[in-house]
Amino acid sequence: MNLSQQDWALQLASDANAVIIDVRTEEECEDGIIPNAINIDIYKGQGFIYQIEELQKDKNYYVYCKAGARSEQACHIMNQLGFENTYNLVGGIMQWQGEVVKH
């Protein structure tokens, strides 16, 4: 599900079952990540699938990338793999107003 920056941040803040996933490359993450995000690079193809399949399906996944396209694709892949609750950050980290920490 696509969520606006504000809705994504608000929902994340009140979700005790949340996991944040950054699907950018490792190099992109060096510019900073949203606190507590796990980096799983979608460009790794099958490697991405393997890492996603190791995650618990009963968590709520908040997914982001640089601008929102890769994370939307990641949410679709996760849904196909049986993850019901995936939330894409529309606009990505480029439009993020919240905290960012160095990776």
N, C-alpha and C positions, 0 to 999 in steps of 0.2 A: 504494500500500500504506500502510495506517495503521500508524504506529509510536508507541509510548509515548514520553514525554518522554526517559526514560533511554536507550531503544534508539536513538532518533533522534539524540541527542547523541553516543552512543558510535560509532554507524555513521558519522556525519558526521566525527568526529574522525580516523577511520582511513581515510577515503575520499579518495584523491588526485584523483579524477575528479568531485568534488562541486561543484555550483552551488546556492546558496541563493536561493530566491525568496520574497519577501514580497508577498502578493497584496492587502494592505490598501490603503486610500486614502493619498494623499500626506499628508493631515492626520494620519491615524493614525500614520504613520511618523515624524512629528515628535516623538512621545513616546519614540522610540528603536527601533532595529532590532537584529537579531542581526548581529554583525560580518560584513562582506562580502556581505550580502544585496543582491539586486537587487530594486527595487520595480517590480512589474508589476501594476497595479490591475485586479482581476478585474471591477470594476464598469464598466470602460471598454468592455465588450462586444466588438465587432468589433476595437477597438483592442487589446484584450488578446490576441485570437487572432493579430493581425498581429505583435505583439511576441514572442509565444511561438514562432511559426513561424520567426522569425529565429534562434532558439537551435539549438545543435548537438544532434542527437538521440542522440549516443553518450555524452553526459554523464549523471551521476546527479543528479537534481533533488530537493532537500530543500525542501519547500514549507510555508509557515506563514501564518496570519492571526491574528486576535485570539483566537478560541476553537476553531478547527479545522474549521468548516463550510465556509467559502469555500475554504480550501486543499484540502479533500477534493474539492470540486467542480472546482477547478483541476486536480487530479491526474487526474480522470476526463476532462476536456477534453484534457489533454496526452496521455493514453493514446490517445484517439480520433485525435489528430493524429500518432500514430506514436512517441511517447516511451515507451520501455519501462520505464525506471527512475525512478519518481516516488515520493516518500516524504512522506506527510502527517504533520505534527506534531499528534498528538492533544492537545487542550487549548489549542493555540495559544500565543501569546506571553504570555497571561495566566497560564499555569502554568509558563512558562519559568524555570528556575533558573540558567541560564548567563548569559554576558556579554551586555549590551545597550549599544549605543553610540548617541549622538545622531546623527540623520540629517543 
